[in-house]
Amino acid sequence: MINKKYLILICLLLIFTGCLSPYLKKDIALKIYLSGLLYEDEKDNLSAIKAFEQTIKKGGSDPYVYIKIGNLYLKENNYKKAKESFQKALSINRNLSEPYFGLGIVNLFEKKYTEAAKYIEKGLNIDPNKSSFRLILCDIYTKLNNYQMAEKHYKVLIEEYPENYILKYNLAKNYEIQKKYKDAEDLYLEILKDRPNFWEGYLSLGILYQRENKIEQAKEYIEKSLQINPLNKLAYSLLAIIYYNEKNDEKTKEILLKGIERGLKEKEFYDFLGSIYMNEQNYEIAEKYLVESIKIEDSSDTRLKLGILYDKKGDFEKMEENLKKAIELNSENSIALNYLGYSYLLKDKNIKQAYEMIKKACKIEPNNGAYLDSLGWAYYKMGDYKNAKKYLERAVELEKDPEIYEHLGYLYFQLKDFEKAIFYFLKAYEETGKKELLDIIEKVKNMLKNETSSRNKK
């Protein structure tokens, strides 16, 4: 219910201050308009819209009433009606900024960013002091990848608010995207001079230096960000990657463990540690960290690592269990598909299942030489030498690997092409030094010699 006491007070106030459009001073239109204001104040948007629409019918067109109706329709997510109301306001007076801003917001909500920018620009041309809309425009241009226009508006805002470090920070990010690295660096340093505890600034500057391959400076600023905010997950990850790329495993582990000790139980930290210890062949500790990772969140990639780890430990059952789980969690994990499939082939186990897994891996990565080798070997195991030849020859074109050479050696041996068999067995031996290959080579040489002798006798 409309409070009549408030209605009379607002009415008197607006009349004496001259804040009404001339037609609204008509008694009926005025009462309806004021009732609309009260409905709006009570957040009864639909009743307010009806009152304002009645105001127009009783008193004539007024752009500000249409603007109010447009804003209320916006609150109700009725974008079509909001748009119509703002357009009506413009048809009465094209020199008002509010309808343009309203149309800009409608298009923004509809994710029509180009149209949104166009209308807000028009509004700013009329009223350039609407900083909030200029800030919205910066975001819109960033979404549109129009970083030059975003930069232009950020600079206007910074002139207006020179103490606002967030605006400067956003402009520095904008410079980075445009690869204006010196401008970005200078602006970050300016911000940090005024706000020495702004850890995001140190981190961003560290990332910038890392991008420019200024590694020592990158370390310095990322570490400064950690001194201010010791729970900054990204800083630990970035530092760990930097030290890992420098082949400094001890420092990498130290950084990750420090993060964990400070309470950052991040899955990626445990995965990273597991991988490092696995590379060092310290399988017991690697297993511990990978199992901890799975406790935080089970994932296909971690199961894959754990499966490979158990393979290296010679535990086929646990390897199989974890690789199956990796595939269950992500049926497109081509590495797990190929790894488990090829492991079955090596044990002459589940050959048909192995073939299906490897075939799927090849479908995901059709130009992966290792997968094509596995598929060729699966055909070999099934006695389909024609397809085995097709895929093994394709594999050796893509990847020069002694295992592929060895597979081709066995294939050509079965095809009784002894010369090619010897050729590939020799290539495999030259790279691996496997002594058993020498025995095979001698055997094939003898068979070739016997075959040649038989041909000569004929």
C-alpha positions as CSV (number, residue, x, y, z in Angstrom):
1,M,0.0,0.0,0.0
2,I,1.2,3.5,-0.8
3,N,1.9,5.7,2.2
4,K,-0.1,8.9,1.6
5,K,1.9,10.8,4.1
6,Y,5.1,10.2,2.1
7,L,3.3,10.9,-1.2
8,I,2.3,14.4,0.0
9,L,5.7,15.2,1.3
10,I,7.5,14.2,-1.9
11,C,4.9,16.1,-4.0
12,L,5.5,19.3,-2.0
13,L,9.2,18.9,-2.2
14,L,9.2,18.4,-6.0
15,I,6.9,21.3,-6.6
16,F,8.8,23.7,-4.5
17,T,12.2,22.7,-5.9
18,G,11.0,22.8,-9.5
19,C,12.1,19.1,-10.1
20,L,9.1,18.1,-12.2
21,S,8.7,18.3,-15.9
22,P,5.9,20.8,-16.8
23,Y,3.3,18.2,-17.7
24,L,3.9,16.3,-14.4
25,K,2.6,19.3,-12.6
26,K,-0.8,18.2,-13.8
27,D,-2.5,16.8,-10.7
28,I,-3.4,13.3,-12.0
29,A,-0.1,12.7,-13.7
30,L,1.8,13.9,-10.7
31,K,0.0,11.6,-8.2
32,I,0.6,8.6,-10.5
33,Y,4.2,9.5,-11.0
34,L,4.8,9.9,-7.2
35,S,3.1,6.5,-6.6
36,G,5.5,5.0,-9.1
37,L,8.4,6.5,-7.1
38,L,7.1,4.9,-3.9
39,Y,6.6,1.6,-5.6
40,E,10.1,1.8,-6.9
41,D,11.4,2.7,-3.4
42,E,9.6,-0.4,-2.1
43,K,11.3,-2.5,-4.9
44,D,7.9,-3.3,-6.4
45,N,9.2,-2.9,-9.9
46,L,6.2,-4.1,-11.8
47,S,3.8,-1.8,-10.0
48,A,6.2,1.1,-10.5
49,I,6.4,0.3,-14.2
50,K,2.6,0.4,-14.5
51,A,2.4,3.7,-12.6
52,F,5.0,5.3,-14.8
53,E,3.3,4.0,-17.9
54,Q,0.1,5.5,-16.7
55,T,1.9,8.8,-16.0
56,I,2.8,9.0,-19.7
57,K,-0.8,8.3,-20.7
58,K,-2.1,11.0,-18.5
59,G,0.5,13.6,-18.9
60,G,2.2,13.2,-22.2
61,S,5.7,11.9,-23.2
62,D,8.7,12.7,-21.1
63,P,12.2,11.1,-21.8
64,Y,13.0,10.8,-18.1
65,V,10.0,8.7,-17.3
66,Y,10.9,6.4,-20.2
67,I,14.4,6.2,-18.8
68,K,12.9,5.1,-15.4
69,I,10.8,2.5,-17.1
70,G,13.8,1.2,-19.0
71,N,15.8,0.9,-15.8
72,L,13.0,-1.0,-14.1
73,Y,12.7,-3.4,-17.0
74,L,16.4,-4.0,-16.8
75,K,16.0,-5.0,-13.1
76,E,13.3,-7.4,-14.3
77,N,15.7,-8.8,-17.0
78,N,13.1,-7.8,-19.6
79,Y,15.7,-6.6,-22.1
80,K,13.3,-6.2,-25.0
81,K,11.0,-3.8,-23.1
82,A,14.0,-2.0,-21.6
83,K,15.5,-1.4,-25.0
84,E,12.1,-0.1,-26.3
85,S,11.9,2.4,-23.4
86,F,15.4,3.7,-23.9
87,Q,14.8,4.1,-27.6
88,K,11.6,6.0,-26.9
89,A,13.5,8.4,-24.6
90,L,16.0,9.0,-27.4
91,S,13.3,9.7,-29.9
92,I,12.2,12.5,-27.7
93,N,15.6,13.9,-26.9
94,R,18.8,12.6,-28.5
95,N,21.0,14.8,-26.3
96,L,20.5,12.8,-23.1
97,S,23.3,10.5,-22.0
98,E,21.1,8.2,-19.9
99,P,19.3,6.4,-22.7
100,Y,22.6,5.6,-24.4
101,F,24.0,4.2,-21.2
102,G,20.8,2.2,-20.7
103,L,21.1,0.7,-24.2
104,G,24.7,0.0,-23.6
105,I,23.9,-2.0,-20.4
106,V,21.1,-3.9,-22.2
107,N,23.5,-5.0,-24.9
108,L,26.1,-5.8,-22.3
109,F,23.7,-8.2,-20.5
110,E,22.8,-9.7,-23.9
111,K,26.6,-10.2,-24.5
112,K,26.4,-8.0,-27.6
113,Y,29.6,-6.3,-26.7
114,T,30.2,-4.3,-29.9
115,E,26.8,-2.7,-29.7
116,A,27.2,-2.1,-25.9
117,A,30.5,-0.2,-26.6
118,K,28.9,1.9,-29.3
119,Y,26.0,3.1,-27.1
120,I,28.2,3.8,-24.0
121,E,30.6,5.7,-26.2
122,K,27.7,7.9,-27.4
123,G,26.7,8.5,-23.7
124,L,30.2,9.5,-22.8
125,N,30.4,11.9,-25.7
126,I,27.4,13.7,-24.1
127,D,28.5,13.3,-20.5
128,P,32.2,12.4,-20.2
129,N,32.2,12.5,-16.4
130,K,30.4,9.2,-16.0
131,S,33.4,7.3,-14.7
132,S,31.5,4.1,-13.8
133,F,30.4,3.7,-17.5
134,R,33.9,4.5,-18.7
135,L,35.2,1.7,-16.4
136,I,32.5,-0.7,-17.9
137,L,33.7,0.3,-21.3
138,C,37.3,-0.7,-20.4
139,D,36.0,-4.2,-19.5
140,I,34.0,-4.4,-22.7
141,Y,36.9,-3.4,-24.9
142,T,39.1,-6.0,-23.1
143,K,36.4,-8.7,-23.9
144,L,36.5,-7.5,-27.5
145,N,40.4,-7.8,-27.5
146,N,40.4,-4.1,-28.4
147,Y,43.2,-3.2,-26.0
148,Q,44.0,0.1,-27.6
149,M,40.6,1.5,-26.9
150,A,40.6,0.0,-23.3
151,E,44.0,1.7,-22.8
152,K,42.6,5.0,-24.0
153,H,39.8,4.9,-21.4
154,Y,42.0,3.7,-18.6
155,K,44.2,6.7,-19.2
156,V,41.3,9.1,-18.9
157,L,40.2,7.4,-15.6
158,I,43.8,7.6,-14.2
159,E,43.9,11.3,-15.0
160,E,40.7,11.7,-13.0
161,Y,41.7,9.4,-10.2
162,P,45.6,9.5,-10.1
163,E,45.7,7.8,-6.7
164,N,43.7,4.7,-7.8
165,Y,46.4,2.0,-8.0
166,I,43.9,-0.6,-9.3
167,L,43.3,1.4,-12.4
168,K,47.0,1.6,-13.0
169,Y,47.3,-2.1,-12.3
170,N,44.7,-2.9,-14.9
171,L,46.4,-0.6,-17.4
172,A,49.7,-2.4,-16.8
173,K,48.0,-5.7,-17.5
174,N,46.7,-4.1,-20.7
175,Y,50.2,-3.1,-21.7
176,E,51.4,-6.6,-21.2
177,I,48.8,-8.0,-23.5
178,Q,49.8,-5.5,-26.1
179,K,53.5,-6.6,-25.5
180,K,54.3,-3.1,-24.3
181,Y,56.5,-4.6,-21.7
182,K,58.6,-1.5,-20.8
183,D,55.4,0.5,-20.2
184,A,54.0,-2.3,-18.1
185,E,57.2,-2.6,-16.1
186,D,57.3,1.2,-15.4
187,L,53.7,1.2,-14.3
188,Y,54.2,-1.8,-12.0
189,L,57.2,-0.1,-10.4
190,E,55.3,3.1,-10.0
191,I,52.5,1.3,-8.2
192,L,54.9,-0.6,-5.9
193,K,56.7,2.6,-5.0
194,D,53.5,4.0,-3.7
195,R,52.1,0.7,-2.3
196,P,55.0,-1.4,-1.2
197,N,52.7,-4.1,0.3
198,F,50.8,-4.7,-2.9
199,W,51.7,-8.4,-3.4
200,E,49.8,-8.7,-6.7
201,G,52.1,-6.1,-8.1
202,Y,55.2,-8.0,-7.2
203,L,53.8,-11.2,-8.6
204,S,52.7,-9.6,-11.9
205,L,56.1,-7.9,-12.3
206,G,57.8,-11.3,-11.6
207,I,55.6,-12.9,-14.3
208,L,56.5,-10.1,-16.7
209,Y,60.2,-10.7,-16.0
210,Q,59.8,-14.4,-16.5
211,R,58.1,-13.8,-19.8
212,E,61.0,-11.6,-20.9
213,N,63.4,-14.3,-19.7
214,K,64.9,-12.1,-17.0
215,I,64.9,-15.1,-14.7
216,E,66.8,-13.6,-11.7
217,Q,64.5,-10.6,-11.5
218,A,61.5,-12.9,-11.9
219,K,62.7,-14.9,-8.9
220,E,63.3,-11.7,-6.9
221,Y,59.8,-10.3,-7.4
222,I,57.9,-13.5,-7.1
223,E,59.7,-14.2,-3.8
224,K,58.8,-10.7,-2.6
225,S,55.2,-11.4,-3.3
226,L,55.5,-14.5,-1.1
227,Q,57.0,-12.5,1.7
228,I,53.9,-10.4,1.8
229,N,51.5,-13.1,1.1
230,P,52.9,-16.5,2.1
231,L,49.7,-18.3,1.0
232,N,50.0,-17.2,-2.6
233,K,49.6,-20.5,-4.4
234,L,50.5,-19.2,-7.9
235,A,53.8,-17.8,-6.6
236,Y,54.9,-21.2,-5.4
237,S,54.0,-22.8,-8.7
238,L,55.8,-20.2,-10.7
239,L,59.0,-20.4,-8.6
240,A,58.9,-24.2,-8.7
241,I,58.6,-24.2,-12.5
242,I,61.5,-21.7,-12.8
243,Y,63.8,-23.8,-10.7
244,Y,62.7,-27.0,-12.4
245,N,63.5,-25.5,-15.8
246,E,67.0,-24.7,-14.4
247,K,67.3,-28.4,-13.5
248,N,67.5,-27.4,-9.8
249,D,65.3,-30.2,-8.4
250,E,66.4,-29.6,-4.8
251,K,65.2,-26.0,-4.9
252,T,62.0,-27.0,-6.7
253,K,61.2,-29.5,-4.0
254,E,62.1,-27.0,-1.3
255,I,59.6,-24.4,-2.8
256,L,56.8,-26.9,-3.1
257,L,57.3,-28.4,0.4
258,K,57.4,-24.9,1.9
259,G,54.0,-24.3,0.3
260,I,52.6,-27.5,1.8
261,E,54.1,-26.8,5.2
262,R,52.3,-23.4,5.2
263,G,49.0,-25.1,4.7
264,L,48.6,-25.1,0.9
265,K,47.4,-28.7,0.3
266,E,47.4,-28.2,-3.4
267,K,47.0,-31.2,-5.7
268,E,49.4,-29.8,-8.3
269,F,52.1,-29.5,-5.6
270,Y,51.9,-33.2,-4.7
271,D,51.8,-34.2,-8.4
272,F,54.8,-32.1,-9.1
273,L,56.8,-33.6,-6.2
274,G,55.7,-37.1,-7.3
275,S,57.0,-36.5,-10.8
276,I,60.4,-35.2,-9.6
277,Y,60.9,-38.1,-7.2
278,M,59.9,-40.5,-9.9
279,N,62.5,-39.0,-12.3
280,E,65.0,-39.5,-9.5
281,Q,63.9,-43.2,-9.3
282,N,62.9,-42.6,-5.7
283,Y,59.7,-44.5,-6.2
284,E,58.7,-44.9,-2.6
285,I,58.6,-41.1,-1.9
286,A,57.1,-40.5,-5.4
287,E,54.3,-43.0,-4.6
288,K,53.6,-41.2,-1.3
289,Y,53.0,-37.8,-2.9
290,L,51.0,-39.2,-5.8
291,V,48.7,-41.1,-3.4
292,E,48.3,-37.8,-1.4
293,S,47.4,-36.1,-4.6
294,I,44.6,-38.6,-5.3
295,K,43.2,-38.1,-1.8
296,I,42.8,-34.4,-2.6
297,E,41.2,-35.1,-6.0
298,D,41.3,-38.3,-8.1
299,S,42.3,-37.5,-11.6
300,S,43.3,-39.3,-14.8
301,D,46.7,-37.7,-15.1
302,T,47.7,-38.6,-11.5
303,R,46.5,-42.2,-12.0
304,L,48.5,-42.4,-15.2
305,K,51.7,-41.3,-13.3
306,L,51.0,-43.8,-10.6
307,G,50.4,-46.5,-13.1
308,I,53.8,-45.8,-14.8
309,L,55.4,-45.7,-11.4
310,Y,54.1,-49.2,-10.5
311,D,55.3,-50.4,-13.9
312,K,58.8,-49.1,-13.1
313,K,58.6,-51.0,-9.8
314,G,57.6,-54.1,-11.6
315,D,54.1,-54.3,-10.0
316,F,51.9,-55.2,-13.0
317,E,48.7,-55.6,-11.1
318,K,48.9,-52.1,-9.5
319,M,50.0,-50.7,-12.8
320,E,47.0,-52.2,-14.5
321,E,44.6,-51.1,-11.8
322,N,45.8,-47.4,-11.9
323,L,45.8,-47.2,-15.7
324,K,42.3,-48.7,-15.9
325,K,41.2,-46.0,-13.4
326,A,43.0,-43.3,-15.5
327,I,40.9,-44.4,-18.5
328,E,37.8,-44.6,-16.5
329,L,38.3,-41.0,-15.3
330,N,39.1,-39.8,-18.9
331,S,38.3,-42.1,-21.7
332,E,40.3,-39.8,-24.0
333,N,43.6,-40.2,-22.1
334,S,45.5,-41.5,-25.1
335,I,48.8,-42.0,-23.1
336,A,47.0,-44.3,-20.6
337,L,45.2,-46.2,-23.5
338,N,48.4,-46.8,-25.4
339,Y,50.5,-47.6,-22.3
340,L,48.1,-50.2,-20.9
341,G,47.4,-51.6,-24.4
342,Y,51.1,-52.0,-25.2
343,S,51.7,-53.5,-21.7
344,Y,49.2,-56.2,-22.5
345,L,51.0,-56.9,-25.8
346,L,54.3,-57.3,-24.0
347,K,52.7,-59.9,-21.8
348,D,50.7,-61.6,-24.7
349,K,47.6,-60.8,-22.6
350,N,44.2,-59.4,-23.6
351,I,45.4,-58.9,-27.2
352,K,42.0,-58.0,-28.6
353,Q,41.4,-55.5,-25.8
354,A,44.9,-54.1,-26.2
355,Y,44.2,-53.6,-29.9
356,E,41.0,-51.7,-29.2
357,M,42.7,-49.4,-26.7
358,I,45.6,-48.7,-29.0
359,K,43.3,-48.1,-31.9
360,K,41.5,-45.5,-29.9
361,A,44.7,-43.8,-28.9
362,C,45.7,-43.6,-32.5
363,K,42.3,-42.1,-33.4
364,I,42.9,-39.4,-30.8
365,E,46.5,-38.7,-32.0
366,P,46.7,-40.1,-35.6
367,N,50.3,-38.9,-36.1
368,N,51.9,-40.2,-33.0
369,G,54.7,-42.5,-34.0
370,A,54.7,-44.4,-30.7
371,Y,51.0,-45.2,-30.9
372,L,51.2,-46.3,-34.5
373,D,54.1,-48.6,-33.5
374,S,51.9,-50.1,-30.8
375,L,49.0,-50.6,-33.3
376,G,51.4,-52.2,-35.8
377,W,52.6,-54.5,-33.1
378,A,49.1,-55.4,-32.1
379,Y,48.4,-56.4,-35.7
380,Y,51.6,-58.4,-35.6
381,K,50.5,-60.2,-32.5
382,M,47.1,-61.0,-34.2
383,G,49.0,-62.4,-37.3
384,D,47.7,-59.6,-39.6
385,Y,51.1,-58.8,-41.2
386,K,49.7,-56.7,-43.9
387,N,48.3,-54.1,-41.5
388,A,51.3,-54.6,-39.2
389,K,53.5,-53.5,-42.1
390,K,51.3,-50.5,-42.9
391,Y,51.4,-49.1,-39.4
392,L,55.0,-49.9,-38.5
393,E,56.3,-48.3,-41.7
394,R,54.2,-45.2,-41.0
395,A,55.6,-45.2,-37.4
396,V,59.2,-45.3,-38.5
397,E,58.6,-42.4,-40.8
398,L,57.4,-40.3,-37.9
399,E,59.8,-41.5,-35.2
400,K,63.3,-42.9,-35.3
401,D,63.1,-45.3,-32.4
402,P,65.0,-48.6,-31.8
403,E,61.9,-50.3,-30.6
404,I,60.2,-49.6,-33.9
405,Y,63.3,-50.9,-35.7
406,E,63.1,-54.1,-33.7
407,H,59.4,-54.6,-34.5
408,L,60.1,-54.1,-38.2
409,G,62.9,-56.6,-37.9
410,Y,60.5,-59.3,-36.5
411,L,57.8,-58.3,-39.1
412,Y,60.2,-58.7,-42.1
413,F,61.5,-61.9,-40.6
414,Q,57.9,-63.3,-40.6
415,L,57.5,-62.0,-44.2
416,K,60.7,-63.8,-45.1
417,D,62.3,-60.5,-46.3
418,F,65.5,-61.4,-44.5
419,E,67.6,-58.5,-45.9
420,K,65.2,-55.9,-44.5
421,A,64.9,-57.9,-41.2
422,I,68.7,-57.8,-40.8
423,F,68.8,-54.1,-41.7
424,Y,66.3,-53.2,-39.0
425,F,67.7,-55.5,-36.4
426,L,71.1,-54.0,-36.9
427,K,69.7,-50.4,-36.5
428,A,68.1,-51.5,-33.3
429,Y,71.3,-53.1,-32.0
430,E,73.4,-50.0,-32.9
431,E,71.2,-47.8,-30.7
432,T,70.5,-50.2,-27.8
433,G,73.4,-52.6,-27.7
434,K,71.0,-55.5,-26.8
435,K,73.1,-58.7,-27.1
436,E,70.1,-60.9,-27.8
437,L,69.7,-59.0,-31.1
438,L,73.1,-60.3,-32.2
439,D,71.8,-63.9,-31.9
440,I,68.7,-63.0,-33.9
441,I,70.8,-61.3,-36.6
442,E,73.0,-64.4,-36.9
443,K,70.0,-66.6,-37.2
444,V,68.5,-64.4,-39.9
445,K,71.8,-64.3,-41.8
446,N,72.0,-68.1,-41.8
447,M,68.4,-68.3,-43.1
448,L,69.2,-65.7,-45.8
449,K,72.4,-67.7,-46.7
450,N,70.4,-70.9,-47.0
451,E,67.7,-69.2,-49.1
452,T,70.3,-67.8,-51.4
453,S,72.0,-71.2,-51.7
454,S,68.7,-72.9,-52.6
455,R,68.0,-70.3,-55.2
456,N,71.4,-70.8,-56.8
457,K,71.0,-74.5,-57.0
458,K,67.8,-74.1,-58.9
